[in-house]
Every structure is written in structure tokens, then in C-alpha cells.
Amino acid sequence: MPQSIAARLDAVRSEMAKANLDAFIIPRADEYLGEYVPQRNERMQWISNFTGSAGMIIILKESAAIFVDGRYTVQVKLQVDGELFQYMSLTDTPQIQWLTTSLDADARVGYDPRLHPLSWQKSADSQLNKAQMALVAVDENPIDLHWQDRPLASSAPAILFDEKRAGKTSQQKRQEIGALVAKSGADMALITSLDSFCWLLNIRGNDVPRLPVILGAALLTANGDMTLFTDIHKLPSGTSEHVGSGVSFRAESELKHALGELSGVKLLADPNSSNAWSQLAAEQAGAILIPGFDPVSLAKAQKNTTELAGMRASHIRDGVAVSRFLAWLDNEVEAEHFHDEGVLADKLESFRLEDELYKEPSFDTISAVGANAAMCHYNHNNGIPATMTKNSIYLVDSGAQYLDGTTDVTRTIAIGEVTSEHKKMVTLVLKGHIALDQAKFPRGTTGQQLDGFARQYLWQHGFDYDHGTGHGVGHFLNVHEGPQRIAKNSNDVALLPGMVVSNEPGYYRAEEFGIRLENLVAVRPCEALANAEREMFEFEALTLIPMDSRLIDKSLLTDIELNWFNDYHQLVYKTLSPLMQGRELTWLENATKAI
């Protein structure tokens, strides 16, 4: 029988006592510091039952606290025992500061250096030192020592990703990135982002839900030679020939030994995305750490012509699958068959499953009816899925991993009759979507500079939304890919040709409804401006799926916006109609009619 949460807390506290620790920190992260965590590494869930995608737990000798953000304030109370954990805000209560006020001087705070980035470790160490407390690394995570029924690691084999789909050989990529390593003044780079080394080697995998990657880490030298530390039993025959010369494969357990041999080596490592353990181990061995961005990230984000062709092709097929779902949904509503959110999500995937290149969803589908859509990262699996109600709106945000590309789309759908307020708010969101889609901007423009394009019409009416407007998307890789993004407080990374980003303004009214309209777009040179004095860029829409015209208040659109809406639908019809038939084609004709 599984241990109770109270028994698990006692087990961790017994390990804390052995190590003379007054507190132990458990982040919602694993050693790879990625967005998604394999079930085997869901340590925060094991100690608390919390299934959210972000958070932190701090265990003290007599009490414990769980820190979550605004997305999870309802969920945490349903899943986590309030007798055992104090509920705290992840954003409003800085965790280290909380520790300095909760503990006495000379307290020892334990942490697993594999689960935190080096930047966090340095900041926490400094803050605790000022309070005369110590941050203490543990060699073995107390959860791992007591997790008796811990799931096994994935044994799924790696996939050799065809060069015809990748557009470049691994050797070409490694030499290009090696040159960047040399330019940074380093001899070698530590590559820990799973999608980065998979992209470099033209391999994919099945080790992490929703991400086609394998687990591991890599060392890349300035001459393009590379060692991948991973489960070598997962590598299919022909892997060495596939990646080309200069690559060696070692067991992941050998990384510690390899880091210990880097005396005098100038090692480029990202303090924000690589864990503290690996960088501290290298530094203790005498390596000279050169902090910098993951050198793969920018090159990976700028898709080559082959990758872009794959993204376009996968989006057309995805457009057909999602449009078939929307046709089915309208038919069900007309027949007054109202389904729950889980049934709807599964039905949508059933259309994608017909595609032989489809692998899995690119993230957990957000299938949200009525008031649930007001929670912008809602997951129907975290409770009892709600059922559609007549005269409401339904939001579905979903995506797919295909062998030739990754998709992500959100549509907001009328279920029966909708109110004038629904229409007004959807139209304000649409106006922002169009403004961003039609933006033309000079080289050097960042996502932060473009973010206001999407919010301006909401702002004029006193509204806004609390998420970014756009994130990067990988090519049969992570659906959330850096370094580019479009957000109020974005970074200083300029948008460059070949980058794929989402355009997803929204609006959320608590306990009533939620709206989001999301397409993926690719950055391309702007050829239309013949006399431009600067090098100018624009967006190309990749997502081709109807938007629900029943939710649009035409009187709020300008002629230019109306033309955009009708032109977009004309393009959707022209592209998808040869691939659809019967009732579904009739639905597409109606859904893309000019308004």
C-alpha cells in the first residue's frame, strides 16, 4: 500500500535530521530543468499530491509550506492537505526570504543541486548567508531514498531524425555551434537543454511526455566534437553513422567523472538553464566557467528552409484535423448532444491520430467550457471535466507533434446563442490578433516591442490579459521554445527570419468565460515594402483553421480588419478544401464565408 503523505513527510524529516538540516527545498523540477517532467521525476507530486506544472515545497522540522502561482490557487486546496501544508503564493512570497523569517540564525537549509539552476543557487546562497544561515547541498535526494514505487525510466528507443526533415547534417550543425563556442572565448560548452542536444545530433525520443526528446546532457568542444551522456541502450543501431564523426556516447552516470576532468578548461554554461550540480562539479575540478546563453538556442530557433517546409506541411494537415473536429462539434451542438471537456479533447485527438506522421499532443489539451476557460492554463484532468452548456462559449487550445513539425492553436467557439458582450470581447481580441499578424518591423525588433500591438484594443476599453502574447515553437521539438518570445516583460532577443512564434492574445473574465485566438506565425523578410530604408520583417501565418465568425461583432472592425478576416478565411478554404469532403467540406464552406 502506498505511504500516506504524512508518512512521506516523516521519512524526509528523518533524512533531514541525519544531515542536521532545518529545512529542505523541493522545486517542481527535475535535473533537466525543462518544462515537462517524466512521472519518475515528479518529486513534488510524490510528497504532496499536487499535479500542477509549477511550484515549490519547503519542509521544516515541524511544518511545511507549498508555494503555487495564481493558476493553481483553487487546485492546490483540492489536492494538498491543508493540515500538513501551509498554502503560499509563489509570486508574492519570495521563498528564501520566507525561510529567513521562519528560521533562526545558524539554520541549515538543504537542497538538491541537480534540481536548481546555478543562478538560483548563487542567489539563495547569498541571501541565506546575509541572514547567517547556510545553504547545504545533499548528495542524495531524501525523496529518492524513500520513493518505493517510483516509476521506471522510459525505455523507449531514440529516433534517428532523417536529415531530409532536418535540412542539415549533425556535423554541419556541430561545427557551426562549435564556432560560436570558440567566439565566446570557451574551449567547450555544457549543453543540458534536451531539445538542444537532440537538435544538434538530429535525434528525437520518447523520454518526456509531450516532448520528443531523450534524457541526458552533452559536452560540445569548439571544434564541433561532442560527447552525449545518456542511456546508451536507447540508441538504435546506426546511430554513430547517422550523427557522423566526432561524436561519442557514454552512460549518463559518467558525466560526473567527465566534469571532474575539466581542470583548466574554459567551459561555456548557461547559469539559468543548466543545473547547479554540473557547473559546481566542473568548477570544483578546476574548470573556468564562462556564463552565457545556450549556444544552440538561437540557431535552433531560426528554422532552415527544410524545417519551415515541414512546419507548413504539418500545419495544413493539422488544419484539416482541427477543422473536422470543429465541424463535428457544430453538428453535435445542433443535435443538442452536449459533451464534457474530456470527451471533446479525446475527440479532437482522434482526428489527428488518423495522420501517420502524428506522434502525440505537443502539450496537454486545454479543453475548457464556460467559466473554466477563464483559467488560462486550465486542465480538465485536474478535477471532474465540466459539460458544455447551451448558449455559452468553449475554448480549445491544443497542439500536435508530427514528424515534420509542431503545432499549437487556440479557437474560441460559440455553443448556441452568444451574448453581445461575448461578441464584443472576442472582437477586441481579434483586432489585437490582426494588428500583430500584420505588423512590419525592422531588424533588431524584440517581442517586447511588439507585445502592445496585440493588447491595444483591449487596453482602450480598460481590459488586459495576464500571459505573454507569443512563445517560440520548435520543429518536432518543444512547443515552448526560446529564446524569442512576445510579452510585456520579454527579453532583448530580436525576432529573426525563420523563427516561429505564437500570436495569442486573450481575455478572461473570472467565473464567466475565457477567450483566446492563437495562430502560429513565421518571421520572414518583408518584400512588399519596395522603398524601405531598413531591412524589414513581417509574419507569415502557418495556422490555417477557421475562426468562429458567429462570435464577431462586424461593427467593431475597420475595413482593413474585415478584409484581413475574409482574406484569411479565403486562404483557409483554398488550402484545406481539396483535402476535405462531404459534410465536413460543406461545413468549411460555411465557416469561411465572407462576413
SULNORQUI-V80525 format. One record per residue. RES is the residue in one small letter. SS is DSSP state (helix for helix, strand for strand, loop for the rest). D_FIRST is the distance of its C-alpha to the first C-alpha in Angstrom with 1 decimal. Layout:
res=RES ss=SS d_first=D_FIRST
res=RES ss=SS d_first=D_FIRST
This chain:
res=m ss=loop d_first=0.0
res=p ss=loop d_first=3.8
res=q ss=loop d_first=6.5
res=s ss=loop d_first=9.0
res=i ss=helix d_first=12.3
res=a ss=helix d_first=14.1
res=a ss=helix d_first=12.0
res=r ss=helix d_first=12.8
res=l ss=helix d_first=16.3
res=d ss=helix d_first=16.6
res=a ss=helix d_first=15.7
res=v ss=helix d_first=18.4
res=r ss=helix d_first=20.8
res=s ss=helix d_first=20.6
res=e ss=helix d_first=21.7
res=m ss=helix d_first=24.4
res=a ss=helix d_first=25.6
res=k ss=helix d_first=26.1
res=a ss=loop d_first=28.1
res=n ss=loop d_first=29.9
res=l ss=loop d_first=29.0
res=d ss=loop d_first=29.5
res=a ss=strand d_first=27.9
res=f ss=strand d_first=25.8
res=i ss=strand d_first=26.4
res=i ss=strand d_first=24.0
res=p ss=strand d_first=26.0
res=r ss=loop d_first=24.8
res=a ss=loop d_first=26.2
res=d ss=loop d_first=25.6
res=e ss=loop d_first=28.1
res=y ss=loop d_first=30.2
res=l ss=loop d_first=30.8
res=g ss=loop d_first=31.1
res=e ss=loop d_first=30.6
res=y ss=loop d_first=27.6
res=v ss=loop d_first=24.5
res=p ss=loop d_first=22.5
res=q ss=helix d_first=18.8
res=r ss=helix d_first=18.2
res=n ss=helix d_first=20.3
res=e ss=loop d_first=19.0
res=r ss=helix d_first=18.4
res=m ss=helix d_first=19.6
res=q ss=helix d_first=17.2
res=w ss=helix d_first=14.1
res=i ss=helix d_first=15.5
res=s ss=helix d_first=16.7
res=n ss=loop d_first=15.7
res=f ss=loop d_first=19.4
res=t ss=loop d_first=20.5
res=g ss=loop d_first=24.2
res=s ss=loop d_first=26.4
res=a ss=loop d_first=27.9
res=g ss=loop d_first=27.1
res=m ss=strand d_first=26.4
res=i ss=strand d_first=24.3
res=i ss=strand d_first=25.7
res=i ss=strand d_first=23.8
res=l ss=strand d_first=26.1
res=k ss=loop d_first=25.6
res=e ss=loop d_first=25.3
res=s ss=loop d_first=24.7
res=a ss=strand d_first=23.9
res=a ss=strand d_first=25.7
res=i ss=strand d_first=25.0
res=f ss=strand d_first=28.2
res=v ss=strand d_first=28.7
res=d ss=loop d_first=31.9
res=g ss=helix d_first=33.6
res=r ss=helix d_first=31.9
res=y ss=helix d_first=28.5
res=t ss=helix d_first=29.6
res=v ss=helix d_first=28.5
res=q ss=helix d_first=25.3
res=v ss=helix d_first=24.0
res=k ss=helix d_first=24.3
res=l ss=helix d_first=22.3
res=q ss=helix d_first=19.4
res=v ss=loop d_first=19.4
res=d ss=loop d_first=19.2
res=g ss=loop d_first=22.8
res=e ss=loop d_first=22.0
res=l ss=loop d_first=20.3
res=f ss=loop d_first=22.6
res=q ss=strand d_first=26.3
res=y ss=strand d_first=27.5
res=m ss=strand d_first=30.3
res=s ss=strand d_first=32.6
res=l ss=loop d_first=32.4
res=t ss=loop d_first=36.1
res=d ss=loop d_first=37.7
res=t ss=loop d_first=36.0
res=p ss=loop d_first=36.4
res=q ss=helix d_first=33.4
res=i ss=helix d_first=35.3
res=q ss=helix d_first=37.9
res=w ss=helix d_first=35.2
res=l ss=helix d_first=33.9
res=t ss=helix d_first=37.5
res=t ss=helix d_first=37.9
res=s ss=helix d_first=34.5
res=l ss=loop d_first=34.9
res=d ss=loop d_first=37.8
res=a ss=loop d_first=40.1
res=d ss=loop d_first=39.0
res=a ss=loop d_first=35.3
res=r ss=strand d_first=33.4
res=v ss=strand d_first=31.4
res=g ss=strand d_first=29.0
res=y ss=strand d_first=28.5
res=d ss=loop d_first=27.5
res=p ss=helix d_first=30.9
res=r ss=helix d_first=29.5
res=l ss=helix d_first=28.2
res=h ss=loop d_first=31.5
res=p ss=strand d_first=35.0
res=l ss=helix d_first=37.7
res=s ss=helix d_first=39.6
res=w ss=helix d_first=36.7
res=q ss=helix d_first=36.5
res=k ss=helix d_first=40.2
res=s ss=helix d_first=40.3
res=a ss=helix d_first=37.4
res=d ss=helix d_first=38.9
res=s ss=helix d_first=42.3
res=q ss=helix d_first=41.2
res=l ss=helix d_first=39.2
res=n ss=helix d_first=42.1
res=k ss=helix d_first=44.4
res=a ss=loop d_first=42.3
res=q ss=loop d_first=42.3
res=m ss=loop d_first=38.6
res=a ss=strand d_first=37.2
res=l ss=strand d_first=34.9
res=v ss=strand d_first=33.0
res=a ss=strand d_first=31.5
res=v ss=loop d_first=28.3
res=d ss=loop d_first=28.3
res=e ss=loop d_first=24.5
res=n ss=loop d_first=22.4
res=p ss=helix d_first=19.9
res=i ss=helix d_first=17.3
res=d ss=helix d_first=17.7
res=l ss=helix d_first=17.3
res=h ss=helix d_first=13.8
res=w ss=loop d_first=12.4
res=q ss=loop d_first=10.3
res=d ss=loop d_first=9.6
res=r ss=loop d_first=13.1
res=p ss=loop d_first=15.1
res=l ss=loop d_first=18.0
res=a ss=loop d_first=21.5
res=s ss=loop d_first=23.7
res=s ss=loop d_first=25.8
res=a ss=loop d_first=28.3
res=p ss=loop d_first=31.8
res=a ss=loop d_first=34.2
res=i ss=strand d_first=37.0
res=l ss=strand d_first=40.6
res=f ss=loop d_first=42.2
res=d ss=loop d_first=45.6
res=e ss=helix d_first=48.5
res=k ss=helix d_first=50.2
res=r ss=helix d_first=47.5
res=a ss=helix d_first=47.3
res=g ss=loop d_first=51.1
res=k ss=loop d_first=51.3
res=t ss=loop d_first=50.3
res=s ss=helix d_first=47.8
res=q ss=helix d_first=50.8
res=q ss=helix d_first=52.8
res=k ss=helix d_first=49.9
res=r ss=helix d_first=49.2
res=q ss=helix d_first=52.9
res=e ss=helix d_first=53.2
res=i ss=helix d_first=50.2
res=g ss=helix d_first=51.3
res=a ss=helix d_first=54.7
res=l ss=helix d_first=53.0
res=v ss=helix d_first=51.2
res=a ss=helix d_first=54.6
res=k ss=helix d_first=56.1
res=s ss=loop d_first=53.6
res=g ss=loop d_first=54.9
res=a ss=loop d_first=51.8
res=d ss=loop d_first=51.6
res=m ss=strand d_first=48.0
res=a ss=strand d_first=45.4
res=l ss=strand d_first=41.6
res=i ss=strand d_first=40.2
res=t ss=loop d_first=36.5
res=s ss=loop d_first=36.4
res=l ss=helix d_first=34.8
res=d ss=helix d_first=37.3
res=s ss=helix d_first=40.2
res=f ss=helix d_first=39.7
res=c ss=helix d_first=38.8
res=w ss=helix d_first=42.0
res=l ss=helix d_first=44.0
res=l ss=helix d_first=43.0
res=n ss=loop d_first=43.1
res=i ss=strand d_first=39.5
res=r ss=strand d_first=36.6
res=g ss=loop d_first=32.9
res=n ss=loop d_first=29.6
res=d ss=loop d_first=27.3
res=v ss=strand d_first=27.0
res=p ss=loop d_first=26.5
res=r ss=loop d_first=29.9
res=l ss=strand d_first=31.8
res=p ss=loop d_first=33.4
res=v ss=loop d_first=33.1
res=i ss=loop d_first=31.7
res=l ss=loop d_first=30.2
res=g ss=strand d_first=32.4
res=a ss=strand d_first=35.5
res=a ss=strand d_first=39.2
res=l ss=strand d_first=42.3
res=l ss=strand d_first=45.5
res=t ss=strand d_first=48.9
res=a ss=loop d_first=52.1
res=n ss=loop d_first=53.5
res=g ss=loop d_first=50.7
res=d ss=loop d_first=48.9
res=m ss=strand d_first=45.1
res=t ss=strand d_first=42.1
res=l ss=strand d_first=38.7
res=f ss=strand d_first=35.6
res=t ss=strand d_first=32.8
res=d ss=loop d_first=30.8
res=i ss=helix d_first=34.0
res=h ss=helix d_first=32.3
res=k ss=helix d_first=32.1
res=l ss=loop d_first=35.9
res=p ss=loop d_first=37.6
res=s ss=loop d_first=40.8
res=g ss=loop d_first=43.8
res=t ss=helix d_first=42.1
res=s ss=helix d_first=44.7
res=e ss=helix d_first=47.6
res=h ss=helix d_first=46.1
res=v ss=helix d_first=45.9
res=g ss=loop d_first=49.2
res=s ss=loop d_first=50.4
res=g ss=loop d_first=49.3
res=v ss=strand d_first=45.6
res=s ss=strand d_first=43.3
res=f ss=strand d_first=39.5
res=r ss=strand d_first=37.4
res=a ss=strand d_first=33.7
res=e ss=helix d_first=32.1
res=s ss=helix d_first=31.3
res=e ss=helix d_first=35.1
res=l ss=helix d_first=35.8
res=k ss=helix d_first=35.6
res=h ss=helix d_first=38.3
res=a ss=helix d_first=40.4
res=l ss=helix d_first=40.4
res=g ss=loop d_first=41.5
res=e ss=loop d_first=44.6
res=l ss=loop d_first=46.0
res=s ss=loop d_first=48.4
res=g ss=loop d_first=51.3
res=v ss=loop d_first=49.9
res=k ss=strand d_first=50.3
res=l ss=strand d_first=46.9
res=l ss=strand d_first=46.6
res=a ss=strand d_first=43.2
res=d ss=loop d_first=42.1
res=p ss=loop d_first=40.8
res=n ss=loop d_first=39.3
res=s ss=loop d_first=37.3
res=s ss=loop d_first=36.6
res=n ss=strand d_first=34.1
res=a ss=helix d_first=35.4
res=w ss=helix d_first=34.0
res=s ss=helix d_first=36.2
res=q ss=helix d_first=39.3
res=l ss=helix d_first=39.0
res=a ss=helix d_first=38.5
res=a ss=helix d_first=41.6
res=e ss=helix d_first=43.6
res=q ss=helix d_first=42.7
res=a ss=loop d_first=44.0
res=g ss=loop d_first=47.3
res=a ss=loop d_first=47.0
res=i ss=strand d_first=48.9
res=l ss=strand d_first=46.7
res=i ss=strand d_first=48.5
res=p ss=strand d_first=46.6
res=g ss=loop d_first=47.1
res=f ss=loop d_first=45.6
res=d ss=loop d_first=43.8
res=p ss=loop d_first=46.9
res=v ss=loop d_first=45.4
res=s ss=helix d_first=44.6
res=l ss=helix d_first=48.1
res=a ss=helix d_first=49.2
res=k ss=helix d_first=46.0
res=a ss=helix d_first=46.6
res=q ss=loop d_first=50.1
res=k ss=loop d_first=49.6
res=n ss=loop d_first=52.3
res=t ss=helix d_first=54.2
res=t ss=helix d_first=52.0
res=e ss=helix d_first=48.8
res=l ss=helix d_first=50.6
res=a ss=helix d_first=51.7
res=g ss=helix d_first=48.1
res=m ss=helix d_first=47.0
res=r ss=helix d_first=49.9
res=a ss=helix d_first=49.1
res=s ss=helix d_first=45.4
res=h ss=helix d_first=46.3
res=i ss=helix d_first=48.7
res=r ss=helix d_first=46.2
res=d ss=helix d_first=43.6
res=g ss=helix d_first=46.3
res=v ss=helix d_first=46.7
res=a ss=helix d_first=43.0
res=v ss=helix d_first=42.6
res=s ss=helix d_first=46.0
res=r ss=helix d_first=45.0
res=f ss=helix d_first=41.9
res=l ss=helix d_first=44.1
res=a ss=helix d_first=46.5
res=w ss=helix d_first=43.8
res=l ss=helix d_first=42.6
res=d ss=helix d_first=46.2
res=n ss=helix d_first=46.6
res=e ss=helix d_first=43.4
res=v ss=helix d_first=44.5
res=e ss=helix d_first=48.0
res=a ss=loop d_first=46.5
res=e ss=loop d_first=44.5
res=h ss=loop d_first=41.1
res=f ss=loop d_first=38.9
res=h ss=loop d_first=35.6
res=d ss=strand d_first=32.6
res=e ss=helix d_first=32.0
res=g ss=helix d_first=29.3
res=v ss=helix d_first=31.6
res=l ss=helix d_first=34.4
res=a ss=helix d_first=32.6
res=d ss=helix d_first=31.6
res=k ss=helix d_first=35.2
res=l ss=helix d_first=36.6
res=e ss=helix d_first=34.6
res=s ss=helix d_first=35.7
res=f ss=helix d_first=39.3
res=r ss=helix d_first=38.5
res=l ss=loop d_first=36.6
res=e ss=loop d_first=40.0
res=d ss=loop d_first=41.3
res=e ss=loop d_first=40.9
res=l ss=loop d_first=40.8
res=y ss=strand d_first=37.9
res=k ss=strand d_first=34.7
res=e ss=strand d_first=32.3
res=p ss=strand d_first=32.6
res=s ss=loop d_first=33.9
res=f ss=loop d_first=31.6
res=d ss=loop d_first=29.4
res=t ss=loop d_first=31.9
res=i ss=strand d_first=33.0
res=s ss=strand d_first=33.7
res=a ss=strand d_first=34.8
res=v ss=strand d_first=36.7
res=g ss=helix d_first=38.9
res=a ss=helix d_first=37.7
res=n ss=helix d_first=34.5
res=a ss=helix d_first=37.0
res=a ss=helix d_first=38.2
res=m ss=loop d_first=35.0
res=c ss=loop d_first=36.3
res=h ss=loop d_first=33.0
res=y ss=loop d_first=31.2
res=n ss=loop d_first=28.2
res=h ss=helix d_first=27.6
res=n ss=helix d_first=24.0
res=n ss=helix d_first=23.2
res=g ss=loop d_first=23.6
res=i ss=loop d_first=25.2
res=p ss=loop d_first=28.1
res=a ss=loop d_first=31.4
res=t ss=strand d_first=34.1
res=m ss=loop d_first=37.7
res=t ss=loop d_first=40.3
res=k ss=loop d_first=44.0
res=n ss=loop d_first=46.4
res=s ss=strand d_first=44.0
res=i ss=strand d_first=43.3
res=y ss=strand d_first=40.4
res=l ss=strand d_first=39.5
res=v ss=strand d_first=37.9
res=d ss=strand d_first=37.4
res=s ss=strand d_first=36.4
res=g ss=loop d_first=37.1
res=a ss=strand d_first=36.9
res=q ss=strand d_first=36.8
res=y ss=strand d_first=39.5
res=l ss=loop d_first=40.8
res=d ss=loop d_first=44.0
res=g ss=strand d_first=42.8
res=t ss=strand d_first=40.4
res=t ss=loop d_first=41.0
res=d ss=loop d_first=40.1
res=v ss=strand d_first=41.7
res=t ss=strand d_first=41.5
res=r ss=strand d_first=43.4
res=t ss=strand d_first=43.8
res=i ss=strand d_first=44.7
res=a ss=strand d_first=46.6
res=i ss=strand d_first=45.0
res=g ss=loop d_first=48.0
res=e ss=loop d_first=50.5
res=v ss=loop d_first=50.0
res=t ss=loop d_first=51.7
res=s ss=helix d_first=54.4
res=e ss=helix d_first=52.1
res=h ss=helix d_first=49.6
res=k ss=helix d_first=52.5
res=k ss=helix d_first=53.9
res=m ss=helix d_first=50.7
res=v ss=helix d_first=49.9
res=t ss=helix d_first=53.5
res=l ss=helix d_first=53.4
res=v ss=helix d_first=50.3
res=l ss=helix d_first=52.2
res=k ss=helix d_first=55.3
res=g ss=helix d_first=53.3
res=h ss=helix d_first=51.7
res=i ss=helix d_first=55.2
res=a ss=helix d_first=56.7
res=l ss=helix d_first=54.2
res=d ss=helix d_first=54.5
res=q ss=loop d_first=58.3
res=a ss=loop d_first=58.4
res=k ss=strand d_first=60.7
res=f ss=strand d_first=60.3
res=p ss=strand d_first=61.8
res=r ss=loop d_first=60.2
res=g ss=loop d_first=58.4
res=t ss=loop d_first=56.9
res=t ss=strand d_first=53.3
res=g ss=helix d_first=50.7
res=q ss=helix d_first=51.2
res=q ss=helix d_first=54.8
res=l ss=helix d_first=54.0
res=d ss=helix d_first=51.1
res=g ss=helix d_first=53.6
res=f ss=helix d_first=55.1
res=a ss=helix d_first=52.0
res=r ss=helix d_first=51.8
res=q ss=helix d_first=55.5
res=y ss=helix d_first=55.8
res=l ss=helix d_first=52.8
res=w ss=helix d_first=54.2
res=q ss=helix d_first=57.5
res=h ss=loop d_first=55.9
res=g ss=loop d_first=53.8
res=f ss=loop d_first=50.4
res=d ss=loop d_first=48.1
res=y ss=loop d_first=44.6
res=d ss=loop d_first=42.1
res=h ss=loop d_first=41.1
res=g ss=loop d_first=43.1
res=t ss=loop d_first=45.6
res=g ss=strand d_first=44.8
res=h ss=strand d_first=42.6
res=g ss=strand d_first=43.4
res=v ss=loop d_first=41.9
res=g ss=loop d_first=41.5
res=h ss=loop d_first=42.7
res=f ss=loop d_first=39.7
res=l ss=loop d_first=37.9
res=n ss=loop d_first=36.4
res=v ss=loop d_first=37.3
res=h ss=loop d_first=37.7
res=e ss=strand d_first=40.1
res=g ss=strand d_first=42.2
res=p ss=strand d_first=44.5
res=q ss=strand d_first=46.5
res=r ss=strand d_first=45.6
res=i ss=strand d_first=47.4
res=a ss=loop d_first=46.5
res=k ss=loop d_first=48.3
res=n ss=loop d_first=47.2
res=s ss=loop d_first=47.0
res=n ss=loop d_first=47.9
res=d ss=loop d_first=51.3
res=v ss=loop d_first=50.6
res=a ss=strand d_first=53.4
res=l ss=loop d_first=52.8
res=l ss=loop d_first=54.2
res=p ss=loop d_first=55.1
res=g ss=loop d_first=52.3
res=m ss=loop d_first=49.6
res=v ss=strand d_first=47.5
res=v ss=strand d_first=46.3
res=s ss=strand d_first=45.1
res=n ss=strand d_first=47.4
res=e ss=loop d_first=45.1
res=p ss=loop d_first=46.6
res=g ss=strand d_first=44.9
res=y ss=strand d_first=45.0
res=y ss=strand d_first=42.3
res=r ss=strand d_first=43.0
res=a ss=loop d_first=40.1
res=e ss=loop d_first=38.9
res=e ss=loop d_first=41.5
res=f ss=strand d_first=41.5
res=g ss=strand d_first=41.2
res=i ss=strand d_first=43.6
res=r ss=strand d_first=43.5
res=l ss=loop d_first=45.8
res=e ss=strand d_first=44.8
res=n ss=strand d_first=46.6
res=l ss=strand d_first=46.4
res=v ss=strand d_first=49.8
res=a ss=strand d_first=51.3
res=v ss=strand d_first=53.8
res=r ss=strand d_first=57.1
res=p ss=strand d_first=60.7
res=c ss=loop d_first=62.8
res=e ss=loop d_first=65.8
res=a ss=loop d_first=67.1
res=l ss=loop d_first=68.6
res=a ss=loop d_first=71.8
res=n ss=loop d_first=73.3
res=a ss=loop d_first=70.3
res=e ss=loop d_first=71.1
res=r ss=loop d_first=67.6
res=e ss=loop d_first=65.0
res=m ss=strand d_first=63.1
res=f ss=strand d_first=59.7
res=e ss=strand d_first=58.2
res=f ss=strand d_first=55.1
res=e ss=strand d_first=54.8
res=a ss=strand d_first=52.4
res=l ss=loop d_first=49.8
res=t ss=loop d_first=47.9
res=l ss=loop d_first=49.9
res=i ss=loop d_first=48.4
res=p ss=loop d_first=50.2
res=m ss=loop d_first=49.7
res=d ss=loop d_first=50.0
res=s ss=helix d_first=53.6
res=r ss=helix d_first=52.9
res=l ss=helix d_first=51.4
res=i ss=loop d_first=54.5
res=d ss=loop d_first=57.3
res=k ss=helix d_first=60.2
res=s ss=helix d_first=62.5
res=l ss=helix d_first=60.4
res=l ss=loop d_first=60.9
res=t ss=loop d_first=63.9
res=d ss=helix d_first=65.8
res=i ss=helix d_first=64.3
res=e ss=helix d_first=60.7
res=l ss=helix d_first=61.5
res=n ss=helix d_first=62.9
res=w ss=helix d_first=59.8
res=f ss=helix d_first=57.6
res=n ss=helix d_first=59.9
res=d ss=helix d_first=60.4
res=y ss=helix d_first=56.6
res=h ss=helix d_first=56.1
res=q ss=helix d_first=59.1
res=l ss=helix d_first=57.5
res=v ss=helix d_first=54.2
res=y ss=helix d_first=56.1
res=k ss=helix d_first=58.3
res=t ss=helix d_first=55.3
res=l ss=helix d_first=52.8
res=s ss=helix d_first=55.2
res=p ss=helix d_first=56.0
res=l ss=helix d_first=52.3
res=m ss=loop d_first=51.8
res=q ss=loop d_first=53.3
res=g ss=helix d_first=53.7
res=r ss=helix d_first=52.2
res=e ss=helix d_first=50.2
res=l ss=helix d_first=53.5
res=t ss=helix d_first=55.2
res=w ss=helix d_first=52.4
res=l ss=helix d_first=52.9
res=e ss=helix d_first=56.7
res=n ss=helix d_first=56.1
res=a ss=helix d_first=53.5
res=t ss=loop d_first=55.8
res=k ss=loop d_first=59.0
res=a ss=loop d_first=61.1
res=i ss=loop d_first=60.9
